[in-house]
Amino acid sequence: MRAVIPYKKAGAKSRLSPVLSLQEREEFVELMLNQVIDSLKEAGVEKIDILSPSVYGLEEMTEAKVLLDEKDLNEALNGYLEEAEEPVLIVMADLPLLSPENIKEITSTEKDICIVPGKGGGTNALFIKNPSKYRVRYYGSSFLTHCSIAADSGQNFEVYDSFMAGTDIDEAEDLVELLIHGKGPAKDYINRKFKLEVKKGRVGLVPL
């Protein structure tokens, strides 16, 4: 099997702009990407591709193979799947809570496909045993869409419902989860910029 990580560093994570500058966001996404790569390697995944529209931030990447594709996310991934000759794990780059154990459980499914839902109806990971028979459709409620695509293609699937694998980092509130539950360079980076504070019974971020 092989893993593919869609990734874009330039102008990354605009929804974090209220709390992080552009430079900080770009530094942060690079740390998250490297943590995802480390988790994949710890889980025993040896073939890792990064699918990106630009080499920006990937010029010195040695831990994974960089594939350039300027098409939109769905077109680029579907082209990748069409050419794949072995099972493929699609995993997003903004999952710093994803553990090697999560990856092992996802890829050990007995079903044709394992779908990992993210917050708000998104899809954080997809393990596809027969990639040439499957097409992705991200954006919107992609989790439900990916379930339907699997069923319509006659392939059985499993839903891997996990807080750690399901927590992608898009909004300021997600940084709270990273500080509470995370570890590693991505957490350390945010920990140098914010502390946690309880207000009205909720945990929030306070700049240092």
C-alpha positions as CSV (number, residue, x, y, z in Angstrom):
1,M,0.0,0.0,0.0
2,R,0.9,3.6,-0.3
3,A,-0.2,6.9,1.4
4,V,-0.9,10.2,-0.3
5,I,-1.1,13.5,1.5
6,P,-2.7,16.5,-0.3
7,Y,-0.8,19.6,0.8
8,K,-0.6,23.3,0.1
9,K,1.6,25.6,2.2
10,A,1.1,29.0,0.4
11,G,-1.6,31.0,2.1
12,A,-2.6,28.0,4.3
13,K,-5.3,27.9,6.8
14,S,-7.0,31.2,6.2
15,R,-9.6,30.5,8.9
16,L,-6.8,30.7,11.5
17,S,-6.0,34.2,10.4
18,P,-7.7,35.8,13.4
19,V,-5.1,34.2,15.7
20,L,-2.1,33.4,13.5
21,S,-0.3,35.5,10.9
22,L,0.4,34.2,7.4
23,Q,4.0,33.3,8.3
24,E,2.8,31.5,11.4
25,R,0.1,29.6,9.6
26,E,2.6,28.4,6.9
27,E,5.1,27.3,9.6
28,F,2.3,25.6,11.5
29,V,1.0,23.6,8.5
30,E,4.6,22.4,7.7
31,L,4.9,21.1,11.3
32,M,1.5,19.3,11.0
33,L,2.5,17.7,7.7
34,N,5.8,16.4,9.2
35,Q,3.9,14.9,12.1
36,V,1.5,13.1,9.8
37,I,4.5,11.7,7.8
38,D,6.1,10.6,11.1
39,S,2.9,8.8,12.2
40,L,2.7,7.0,8.8
41,K,6.3,5.9,9.0
42,E,5.8,4.7,12.6
43,A,2.8,2.7,11.5
44,G,5.0,1.0,8.9
45,V,3.9,2.8,5.8
46,E,7.0,3.1,3.6
47,K,5.6,4.6,0.4
48,I,4.4,8.2,1.1
49,D,3.5,10.7,-1.6
50,I,2.8,14.4,-1.1
51,L,0.4,15.8,-3.7
52,S,0.8,19.5,-4.1
53,P,0.2,22.3,-6.6
54,S,3.6,23.8,-5.8
55,V,7.0,22.9,-4.4
56,Y,6.8,25.8,-2.0
57,G,7.8,24.5,1.4
58,L,8.7,21.1,-0.1
59,E,12.0,22.0,-1.7
60,E,14.1,20.0,0.8
61,M,11.5,17.2,1.5
62,T,13.3,13.9,1.8
63,E,10.8,11.9,3.9
64,A,8.2,11.6,1.1
65,K,8.0,11.8,-2.7
66,V,6.6,15.1,-3.9
67,L,4.1,15.0,-6.8
68,L,3.2,18.3,-8.4
69,D,-0.3,18.7,-9.7
70,E,-1.9,22.1,-10.2
71,K,-5.4,20.7,-10.7
72,D,-8.0,21.0,-8.0
73,L,-8.1,18.6,-5.1
74,N,-10.6,16.2,-6.5
75,E,-9.1,16.1,-10.0
76,A,-5.6,15.6,-8.7
77,L,-6.6,12.8,-6.3
78,N,-8.8,11.0,-8.8
79,G,-5.9,11.1,-11.3
80,Y,-3.7,9.6,-8.6
81,L,-6.2,6.9,-7.8
82,E,-6.7,6.0,-11.5
83,E,-3.0,5.2,-11.8
84,A,-2.5,3.5,-8.5
85,E,-1.7,-0.2,-8.6
86,E,-2.0,-1.0,-4.9
87,P,-4.2,0.0,-2.0
88,V,-4.1,3.8,-1.2
89,L,-4.5,5.7,2.1
90,I,-5.5,9.3,1.5
91,V,-4.8,11.3,4.6
92,M,-5.1,15.0,5.2
93,A,-2.1,17.0,6.3
94,D,-3.8,18.8,9.2
95,L,-4.2,15.9,11.6
96,P,-1.6,16.3,14.3
97,L,-3.6,14.1,16.7
98,L,-3.5,11.2,14.3
99,S,-1.5,8.3,15.8
100,P,0.3,5.4,14.3
101,E,-2.2,3.2,16.1
102,N,-5.0,5.0,14.3
103,I,-3.3,4.4,11.0
104,K,-2.8,0.7,11.7
105,E,-6.4,0.2,12.6
106,I,-7.7,2.1,9.5
107,T,-5.5,0.1,7.1
108,S,-6.3,-3.2,8.8
109,T,-10.0,-3.0,7.8
110,E,-11.5,-6.2,6.3
111,K,-13.8,-4.0,4.1
112,D,-13.0,-2.6,0.7
113,I,-12.9,0.9,2.0
114,C,-12.4,2.6,5.4
115,I,-13.7,6.1,5.7
116,V,-12.6,8.4,8.5
117,P,-15.1,11.3,9.1
118,G,-13.8,14.7,10.2
119,K,-15.7,17.6,11.9
120,G,-18.7,19.1,10.2
121,G,-19.2,16.3,7.7
122,G,-15.7,16.3,6.1
123,T,-13.4,13.3,5.4
124,N,-10.1,13.1,7.1
125,A,-8.8,9.9,5.6
126,L,-9.8,7.2,3.1
127,F,-8.3,3.8,2.8
128,I,-9.1,2.3,-0.6
129,K,-8.1,-1.3,-1.5
130,N,-9.2,-1.0,-5.1
131,P,-8.3,2.7,-6.0
132,S,-9.0,2.4,-9.7
133,K,-12.7,1.6,-8.8
134,Y,-13.2,4.6,-6.6
135,R,-13.4,8.4,-7.1
136,V,-13.3,11.0,-4.4
137,R,-15.5,14.1,-4.0
138,Y,-14.2,16.4,-1.3
139,Y,-15.8,19.7,0.0
140,G,-19.2,20.0,1.5
141,S,-20.5,17.0,3.3
142,S,-17.8,14.8,1.8
143,F,-18.1,12.0,4.4
144,L,-21.7,11.2,3.4
145,T,-20.7,11.6,-0.3
146,H,-17.9,9.2,0.1
147,C,-20.1,6.6,1.8
148,S,-22.6,6.9,-1.1
149,I,-19.8,6.6,-3.7
150,A,-18.6,3.4,-2.1
151,A,-22.1,1.9,-2.0
152,D,-22.9,3.0,-5.5
153,S,-19.7,1.3,-6.8
154,G,-20.6,-2.0,-5.1
155,Q,-17.8,-1.8,-2.6
156,N,-18.4,-2.4,1.1
157,F,-17.0,0.1,3.6
158,E,-16.3,0.7,7.3
159,V,-16.5,4.0,9.1
160,Y,-13.6,4.6,11.5
161,D,-15.0,7.0,14.0
162,S,-12.2,8.4,16.2
163,F,-11.8,11.7,18.0
164,M,-8.1,11.8,17.4
165,A,-8.3,10.9,13.7
166,G,-11.4,13.1,13.3
167,T,-9.9,16.3,14.7
168,D,-8.6,18.4,11.8
169,I,-7.2,21.8,12.6
170,D,-9.1,24.6,10.7
171,E,-10.5,27.0,13.3
172,A,-9.1,28.6,16.5
173,E,-11.2,26.3,18.6
174,D,-9.4,23.3,17.1
175,L,-6.1,24.6,18.6
176,V,-7.7,24.1,22.0
177,E,-8.0,20.4,21.2
178,L,-4.4,20.3,20.0
179,L,-3.2,21.8,23.3
180,I,-5.3,19.5,25.4
181,H,-4.9,16.2,23.6
182,G,-1.8,16.7,21.3
183,K,1.9,16.2,21.5
184,G,4.9,16.9,19.3
185,P,6.2,19.9,17.4
186,A,2.7,21.2,16.3
187,K,1.5,21.3,19.8
188,D,4.8,22.8,21.0
189,Y,4.6,25.6,18.4
190,I,1.0,26.6,19.5
191,N,2.0,26.2,23.1
192,R,4.6,28.9,22.7
193,K,2.0,31.4,21.5
194,F,-1.1,30.6,23.5
195,K,-2.3,29.3,26.9
196,L,-5.6,27.8,27.8
197,E,-8.1,29.7,29.9
198,V,-11.6,28.7,31.1
199,K,-14.3,31.3,30.4
200,K,-18.0,30.7,31.2
201,G,-17.3,27.0,31.5
202,R,-15.5,26.7,28.2
203,V,-11.8,26.3,27.5
204,G,-10.4,29.0,25.1
205,L,-7.1,30.4,23.9
206,V,-5.3,33.4,25.3
207,P,-2.3,34.8,23.5
208,L,1.0,34.8,25.6
